[in-house]
Amino acid sequence: MQSRLDKSPVATWWWTIDRWFLAAFLSLMGLGIVLSFAASPAVAERIGLDSFHFATRQIIFTVPALGVMLAVSFLDSREIRRMALIMLCLMLVLMVAVLYIGVEVKGARRWVSLAGLSIQPSEFLKPAFVIMCAWLFAEHKRQPDIPGNLFAMLLLVLVVSLLVAQPDLGQTMLTTGTWGIMFFMAGLPWLWIVALGAAGIGGVFAAYT
């Protein structure tokens, strides 16, 4: 156990991290591994792979993911914003590239192969998108003359357009729903809620069609 008088980076991290959230997150990662052992063997065997092929891959990728998560938790808010901005720009480029050079599976292009690894850019785009939108909403709240809400709306339109083009309706609904909740928590007027809700319903219908 770290002392509160200890000012080392590890001690500071331990006393400032949300330990309940960390425990919940680690529990979800563990649950995901357990469920992959339970649900994936039948799928793997059907396509001619080893029974625990997908479960093993889940474990292999969980290790570096856990390392990245812990490393990011040591950063301050400004460093996280900078990293999110870089990731957002890079993933937007890959989201465009995947439409042309992506691997087509069942009529959808969502994956791109880089250095022998298959990457789904939208999965990396989501956390960066959330961080940047949260920052834009907060900046508008702090300084109303900064058009943070407008920039967040334009960013949503850009991301949703790229997702629909793949197409990926599930990611589109998840991204839009998350953005809407963030906007609501940022103090969205009720008029905007009704207008954006109607636009969202129309957008879902159009995307599905």
C-alpha positions as CSV (number, residue, x, y, z in Angstrom):
1,M,0.0,0.0,0.0
2,Q,1.3,3.4,-1.0
3,S,1.7,6.2,1.6
4,R,-0.2,9.4,1.0
5,L,3.1,11.2,1.8
6,D,4.8,9.5,-1.1
7,K,4.9,11.8,-4.1
8,S,6.2,9.3,-6.6
9,P,4.3,8.9,-9.9
10,V,3.0,5.5,-8.9
11,A,1.8,6.7,-5.5
12,T,0.2,9.8,-7.0
13,W,-1.5,7.5,-9.6
14,W,-2.8,5.2,-6.9
15,W,-4.4,7.9,-4.7
16,T,-5.9,9.8,-7.7
17,I,-7.2,6.9,-9.8
18,D,-10.9,5.9,-9.6
19,R,-10.2,2.5,-8.0
20,W,-13.9,1.4,-8.2
21,F,-13.9,2.2,-11.9
22,L,-10.6,0.4,-12.4
23,A,-11.9,-2.7,-10.6
24,A,-15.1,-2.7,-12.6
25,F,-13.1,-2.3,-15.9
26,L,-10.8,-5.2,-15.0
27,S,-13.8,-7.3,-14.0
28,L,-15.4,-6.6,-17.5
29,M,-12.1,-7.6,-19.2
30,G,-12.1,-10.9,-17.2
31,L,-15.7,-11.5,-17.9
32,G,-15.1,-11.0,-21.6
33,I,-12.4,-13.7,-21.6
34,V,-14.6,-16.1,-19.7
35,L,-17.5,-15.5,-22.2
36,S,-15.1,-16.0,-25.1
37,F,-14.2,-19.4,-23.8
38,A,-17.9,-20.3,-23.5
39,A,-19.2,-18.9,-26.7
40,S,-16.4,-19.0,-29.3
41,P,-15.5,-22.7,-29.6
42,A,-18.6,-23.6,-31.7
43,V,-17.9,-20.7,-34.1
44,A,-14.2,-21.6,-34.4
45,E,-14.9,-25.3,-35.1
46,R,-17.5,-24.4,-37.7
47,I,-14.9,-22.5,-39.7
48,G,-12.2,-25.1,-39.2
49,L,-10.1,-23.4,-36.5
50,D,-8.9,-24.6,-33.2
51,S,-11.7,-24.6,-30.6
52,F,-10.1,-21.9,-28.5
53,H,-8.7,-19.9,-31.3
54,F,-10.7,-16.8,-30.6
55,A,-10.4,-17.1,-26.8
56,T,-6.6,-17.3,-27.1
57,R,-6.6,-14.2,-29.3
58,Q,-8.7,-12.5,-26.8
59,I,-6.2,-13.2,-24.1
60,I,-3.2,-12.2,-26.3
61,F,-4.7,-8.9,-27.2
62,T,-5.9,-8.2,-23.6
63,V,-2.3,-8.1,-22.3
64,P,-1.1,-5.1,-24.5
65,A,-4.5,-3.5,-24.1
66,L,-4.2,-3.6,-20.3
67,G,-0.7,-2.1,-20.6
68,V,-1.9,0.8,-22.8
69,M,-4.8,1.4,-20.5
70,L,-2.5,1.7,-17.4
71,A,0.0,3.8,-19.3
72,V,-2.7,6.3,-20.4
73,S,-4.0,6.5,-16.9
74,F,-0.7,8.1,-15.8
75,L,-1.2,11.0,-18.3
76,D,-2.8,14.3,-17.3
77,S,-5.8,15.7,-19.1
78,R,-3.8,17.9,-21.5
79,E,-1.6,15.0,-22.6
80,I,-4.7,12.8,-23.1
81,R,-6.4,15.5,-25.2
82,R,-3.3,15.7,-27.4
83,M,-3.1,12.0,-27.8
84,A,-6.8,11.8,-28.6
85,L,-6.5,14.5,-31.3
86,I,-3.6,12.7,-33.0
87,M,-5.5,9.4,-32.8
88,L,-8.7,11.0,-34.1
89,C,-6.9,12.5,-37.2
90,L,-5.1,9.2,-37.9
91,M,-8.2,7.1,-37.6
92,L,-10.2,9.5,-39.8
93,V,-7.6,9.0,-42.5
94,L,-7.9,5.2,-42.1
95,M,-11.7,5.4,-42.1
96,V,-11.5,7.0,-45.6
97,A,-8.8,4.6,-46.7
98,V,-10.8,1.5,-45.6
99,L,-13.5,2.5,-48.1
100,Y,-11.0,1.9,-50.9
101,I,-8.4,-0.6,-49.7
102,G,-10.4,-2.3,-46.8
103,V,-11.2,-5.9,-46.7
104,E,-14.8,-6.5,-47.8
105,V,-16.7,-9.0,-45.7
106,K,-20.4,-9.6,-46.5
107,G,-20.7,-6.4,-48.4
108,A,-19.1,-4.1,-45.8
109,R,-15.6,-2.6,-45.7
110,R,-14.6,-2.1,-42.0
111,W,-11.2,-3.6,-41.7
112,V,-7.8,-2.5,-43.1
113,S,-4.6,-4.6,-43.0
114,L,-1.5,-2.9,-41.7
115,A,1.8,-4.7,-41.1
116,G,0.1,-8.0,-41.2
117,L,-2.6,-7.0,-38.6
118,S,-6.2,-6.4,-39.4
119,I,-7.4,-3.2,-37.8
120,Q,-10.9,-1.8,-37.5
121,P,-10.3,2.0,-37.4
122,S,-13.8,2.7,-36.0
123,E,-12.9,0.9,-32.8
124,F,-9.9,3.2,-32.2
125,L,-11.8,6.2,-33.4
126,K,-14.5,5.9,-30.7
127,P,-12.5,6.8,-27.6
128,A,-10.7,9.7,-29.4
129,F,-14.1,10.9,-30.7
130,V,-15.6,10.9,-27.2
131,I,-12.6,12.7,-25.6
132,M,-12.6,15.4,-28.2
133,C,-16.3,16.0,-28.1
134,A,-16.3,16.1,-24.3
135,W,-13.5,18.8,-24.5
136,L,-15.4,20.8,-27.1
137,F,-18.6,20.7,-25.0
138,A,-16.6,21.8,-21.9
139,E,-14.9,24.6,-23.8
140,H,-18.2,26.0,-25.0
141,K,-19.6,25.8,-21.5
142,R,-16.6,27.6,-20.1
143,Q,-16.4,30.2,-22.9
144,P,-19.7,30.5,-24.8
145,D,-18.0,32.5,-27.6
146,I,-16.1,29.4,-28.5
147,P,-18.3,27.4,-31.0
148,G,-17.5,24.1,-29.3
149,N,-21.0,22.6,-29.8
150,L,-20.9,23.5,-33.5
151,F,-17.6,21.8,-34.0
152,A,-18.8,18.7,-32.0
153,M,-21.8,18.5,-34.4
154,L,-19.7,18.8,-37.5
155,L,-17.4,16.1,-36.1
156,L,-20.4,13.8,-35.5
157,V,-21.6,14.4,-39.0
158,L,-18.2,13.5,-40.4
159,V,-17.8,10.3,-38.3
160,V,-21.3,9.1,-38.9
161,S,-21.0,9.7,-42.7
162,L,-17.8,7.5,-42.8
163,L,-19.5,4.8,-40.7
164,V,-22.6,4.8,-42.9
165,A,-20.4,4.6,-46.0
166,Q,-18.8,1.3,-44.8
167,P,-21.7,0.5,-43.9
168,D,-21.8,0.0,-40.1
169,L,-25.2,0.7,-38.7
170,G,-24.4,-0.6,-35.2
171,Q,-21.4,1.6,-34.7
172,T,-23.4,4.5,-36.2
173,M,-26.2,4.1,-33.6
174,L,-23.7,3.6,-30.7
175,T,-21.6,6.7,-31.7
176,T,-24.7,8.9,-32.2
177,G,-26.3,7.7,-28.9
178,T,-23.1,8.4,-26.9
179,W,-22.7,11.8,-28.5
180,G,-26.4,12.6,-27.7
181,I,-26.0,11.7,-24.1
182,M,-22.8,13.8,-23.8
183,F,-24.6,16.7,-25.4
184,F,-27.5,16.4,-23.0
185,M,-25.2,16.3,-20.0
186,A,-23.5,19.4,-21.3
187,G,-26.7,21.4,-21.0
188,L,-28.4,20.9,-24.3
189,P,-31.7,23.0,-24.5
190,W,-34.9,21.0,-24.8
191,L,-35.6,22.4,-28.3
192,W,-32.3,21.0,-29.5
193,I,-33.1,17.6,-27.9
194,V,-36.4,17.4,-29.8
195,A,-34.8,18.5,-33.1
196,L,-31.8,16.2,-32.8
197,G,-34.0,13.3,-31.6
198,A,-36.2,13.7,-34.7
199,A,-33.1,14.0,-36.9
200,G,-31.7,10.9,-35.3
201,I,-34.8,8.8,-35.9
202,G,-34.8,10.0,-39.5
203,G,-31.1,9.3,-39.8
204,V,-31.5,5.7,-38.5
205,F,-34.3,5.0,-40.9
206,A,-32.3,6.4,-43.8
207,A,-29.1,4.5,-42.8
208,Y,-31.1,1.2,-42.4
209,T,-32.7,1.8,-45.8
